[in-house]
């Protein structure tokens, strides 16, 4: 690490999108958290809710030019994506995309003075390992993100909470199994790890359990995220659930309200796009203490 990064206590933020919470590391120039410093072990320590700060993941706010794998995942869009959401799951693995996280990411860019909020209303391109995503600010203080098209790639079954749940396999840049069920999802114990078809999901899967409240327009969702466990919300999971609800209603377009334990999201599905809208909140700001970093 550089001499500067080894002596200065790094700034850190805590925030959430519908209670899907993240440790946020401002690192615009890529000098504080290079790849050899922000490794899996440190990510796990940061996300530890007893010995660390606690979170469902880590978001590093960095310019794309400072991310080694950005050229591979962004391709010809690299030059159009000044900023890159370097997202890590709580288990230390890298993640392709997070709808709640990217709204928080834009909120941090605005509050840190790195982007002007008014200029963001039309949307700005942000790089992710799932490809470029257009993110924007709403007039009521929230944020929207075009998650790209929802892509079906089969059907599958997850074993969870002592039951088998059949669902639609959906890619939102990361893999999902959206399971519409008549079982009351609020009564389920989701502390276990789901089993699923490794052939269909070789890199793991996020499992959504969905109760339909109004066909094609309103659902309730709980989600078990790969590498994390159950979270209070999942943006890509909400998109997958909204899409699956529309398909079940015989439609491929429309807007679905998605209630998650952490609040409410809106998912608008249209040809070639899935727009997720919801809040983003910063909770605290501070520094990481040298004695913790040295532990």
SVG drawing of the C-alpha trace seen along z (x, -y; Angstrom):
<svg xmlns="http://www.w3.org/2000/svg" viewBox="-55 -21 60 51">
<polyline fill="none" stroke="black" stroke-width="0.4" points="0.0,0.0 1.1,-3.6 2.7,-5.6 -0.3,-7.8 -2.8,-5.0 -0.8,-3.3 -0.7,-6.4 -4.1,-8.2 -7.2,-6.7 -9.4,-6.0 -12.9,-7.6 -15.8,-5.3 -19.6,-5.8 -22.6,-3.6 -25.8,-3.7 -28.7,-1.7 -31.3,-1.3 -34.6,0.0 -32.4,1.4 -30.1,3.3 -27.0,1.9 -23.4,1.2 -20.1,0.1 -19.1,-2.6 -15.4,-3.4 -14.8,-6.7 -11.7,-6.2 -12.1,-8.4 -8.5,-8.1 -7.9,-4.5 -5.1,-5.3 -6.6,-4.3 -8.1,-0.8 -6.0,0.8 -6.9,4.4 -4.1,5.9 -5.5,4.0 -9.2,4.5 -9.1,8.3 -11.7,10.8 -10.5,11.0 -10.8,7.3 -14.3,7.2 -15.5,9.9 -14.1,7.9 -15.8,4.7 -19.1,6.5 -19.0,8.4 -21.9,7.1 -20.1,7.8 -16.4,7.1 -16.7,4.7 -19.0,2.0 -21.6,4.4 -23.2,4.6 -24.6,6.7 -21.6,5.7 -19.0,3.2 -19.1,0.5 -15.9,-1.2 -16.5,-4.6 -13.8,-4.8 -13.2,-6.0 -13.3,-3.3 -9.7,-3.9 -8.5,-2.7 -10.3,0.7 -8.2,3.4 -11.1,5.5 -13.2,2.5 -11.9,2.7 -13.0,6.3 -16.5,5.8 -17.3,2.5 -15.6,2.9 -16.3,0.0 -18.4,-1.7 -15.3,-2.2 -14.8,-5.8 -18.4,-6.7 -18.3,-5.4 -16.3,-7.8 -17.4,-6.0 -17.3,-2.3 -19.3,-0.6 -16.7,1.8 -19.2,4.0 -18.1,6.9 -20.5,9.3 -20.2,9.8 -18.3,13.0 -15.6,11.2 -16.5,12.2 -17.1,9.7 -20.6,9.0 -21.9,8.1 -24.7,5.7 -26.9,4.4 -29.9,2.2 -30.1,0.9 -26.3,0.5 -26.1,-1.5 -28.7,-4.0 -26.7,-4.5 -23.6,-4.8 -25.1,-7.7 -26.3,-9.3 -22.7,-9.2 -21.4,-10.8 -23.8,-13.6 -23.3,-14.1 -19.5,-14.0 -19.7,-16.7 -18.4,-14.5 -21.6,-14.9 -24.3,-17.6 -27.7,-16.2 -29.6,-18.4 -27.3,-17.1 -28.2,-13.5 -31.9,-13.7 -31.5,-12.6 -29.2,-9.8 -25.4,-9.1 -23.7,-5.9 -22.0,-4.0 -19.8,-1.0 -20.5,2.3 -19.2,5.8 -22.6,6.5 -21.9,3.8 -22.8,0.1 -26.0,-1.0 -27.8,-4.4 -28.7,-5.9 -30.6,-9.1 -32.1,-11.2 -35.8,-11.8 -37.6,-15.0 -38.7,-13.6 -35.2,-12.8 -35.1,-9.2 -33.1,-7.5 -33.8,-5.3 -31.6,-2.9 -32.1,-1.2 -31.1,2.3 -31.2,3.4 -33.5,6.1 -34.6,9.0 -33.5,12.2 -35.2,15.6 -33.0,18.6 -35.1,21.5 -36.9,22.7 -35.6,24.3 -36.2,25.4 -34.7,24.3 -34.9,26.3 -35.3,23.8 -37.0,23.7 -37.8,27.4 -39.7,26.9 -39.2,27.0 -40.0,23.8 -40.2,23.7 -39.3,20.5 -38.3,18.6 -34.5,18.3 -33.9,14.6 -30.7,12.8 -30.4,9.1 -26.7,9.1 -26.6,11.6 -28.6,14.8 -31.9,15.1 -34.6,17.8 -37.9,15.9 -40.4,18.3 -44.0,17.2 -45.6,19.2 -48.9,19.4 -47.0,20.1 -47.0,17.2 -43.4,16.0 -43.5,14.1 -43.8,17.4 -40.7,19.0 -37.3,19.5 -34.8,18.4 -31.7,18.7 -30.5,21.8 -28.6,22.0 -30.7,22.9 -29.9,25.8 -30.4,25.5 -29.4,26.8 -25.7,26.1 -26.0,26.9 -28.4,24.0 -26.6,21.7 -22.9,22.6 -21.9,19.4 -24.7,19.5 -28.0,17.8 -30.2,15.3 -33.4,16.9 -36.6,14.8 -39.7,16.0 -42.7,14.0 -46.3,13.6 -48.6,12.0 -50.8,9.3 -52.4,8.0 -51.6,10.0 -49.1,8.2 -49.0,5.0 -48.1,5.7 -46.0,8.4 -44.3,9.0 -40.8,10.3 -38.2,12.0 -34.8,12.9 -31.8,15.0 -28.7,13.5 -25.7,15.6 -22.7,14.9 -24.8,13.0 -28.0,14.8 -31.3,13.2 -31.2,9.4 -33.8,6.7 -34.0,5.9 -32.4,6.7 -32.7,4.4 -31.9,7.0 -34.1,9.5 -37.0,7.0 -36.6,6.6 -36.6,10.4 -39.6,10.8 -41.5,8.0 -40.7,9.5 -41.8,13.0 -45.0,11.5 -45.7,9.9 -45.0,13.2 -47.3,15.1 -50.0,12.5 -49.5,13.1 -47.7,9.8 -44.2,8.7 -44.5,4.9 -45.8,2.9 -45.0,1.5 -45.0,3.6 -44.8,2.4 -42.5,4.7 -42.7,4.7 -39.6,5.9 -38.9,6.1 -37.0,2.8 -39.6,0.8 -41.1,0.4 -39.6,0.4 -41.1,-0.2 -40.1,1.9 -41.0,0.7 -40.5,3.4 -40.4,2.3 -38.8,3.8 -35.1,3.6 -35.2,2.1 -36.1,2.6 -36.2,-0.6 -35.9,-0.3 -36.9,-3.3 -36.5,-3.8 -34.7,-5.6 -31.1,-5.8 -29.9,-6.9 -26.6,-7.7 -26.5,-6.9 -23.1,-7.8 -19.6,-8.9 -16.3,-8.5 -12.8,-6.9 -11.4,-3.4 -9.2,-3.3 -5.6,-2.3 -5.8,0.3 -8.7,2.0 -7.0,1.9 -3.9,3.5 -5.9,6.4"/>
</svg>
